[in-house]
Amino acid sequence: FLFFSNRQHTDIPYLPELAQLAKEYPQLRIINTLTGTPRDDFESGYISPILLKKYLTPISEGAYYISGPQRFVGGMWEVLEEMHIPVSHIHGEEFTGY
């Protein structure tokens, strides 16, 4: 699963390429969520425990890779810890300047 959060549909980088990858690899599920202007074909709001639980079962298994601005990575790390995801299953990488 790839949860990809952006403000608007037009902000999603590589959207056509990601859609093509999902067609080529049916085991890849891409969940786009928009925090700004909602659309019927995307999830709305931030990546939250409710959104994660909607798609992931069991939630405590697997590895979680978080990438994005420092504030996002830190916030998602806290969300996952509050969901009792083992810290050893959480990996983060911050980037800036995009």
N, C-alpha and C positions, 0 to 999 in steps of 0.2 A: 504494500500500500504506500502511495505517495500522497500525503496531505499537503496541498499547495495553497497558501493563503495570500491573497492579493486584494487591493482595494476595489478595483473594477475589472471587468472582463478585459478591457483594453490594456490593462497593466500586466497581464499574464505573459511572461516571456516564453518563447518556444511553444506556444499552445498547439500549432499544427504539428510540430515534431513530436510532442508528447502524445497527441491523439494518435499519430501514426504508430508510435511505439506500443501504445495500448492495443492497437489492432494486431500488430505483429506478435505480441506477447500477451495472450489472454490472461495469464496469471498475474499480470501487472494491473493493479487498480489505482487509478489516479482520481483523487477526490479534490476538486477545486472548490475553495470557499472564498466568498467575496465579503469583505468587511464594509464595503461602501454600497454602491448601487446593486440591489439584489436582482437575480435572474432566476427564472424557473428551472433552468438546466444546470444550476450550480447550487451548492450549499451556501447558506448565508451565515455571517458572523465569524467570530474567531474560532480557532481550533480549541475545542473545549473537551472536558471529560465526556459530556453527552455525545458530542460528535465522534470521538474516538470509540466509545462504547457501541455506537450505532453500527460501526463497521468491523471492529476488532473483537474477536472472541476466541480464546480467552484473552483478556486484556493484559495479563501479567506475563505472558510468554512473548518471546521474540526480542529483537533489539530495536531501539529507538534512536534514530539519527536526526539531530536537530541542526539546521543550518540557517543562518540569517543574521540580521543585525543583533548586536549584543542584548538589547532589551527583549527581543523576541526569544532568543535562545535561553536567556535567564528565566523568562516567564514560562516558557514551555517546560523547562527543567523542573520548575516548582510545581506545575500542573501534574507532571508525571510522578513526582515524588509524593504528592498528595493522593495520587491514585494507587500508591503503594507499589509502583514499579521499582524493582531493585535498581539501585544506583549503578550497579555493574552492567545493567542493560541499557543505560542511557549514555549517548555519545553526542557531544556538541561541538560545533565549529562556528565561530563568529566571523562575519565579514562586514566591511564598511566600504563606503565610497562608490556605491553603484548608482 
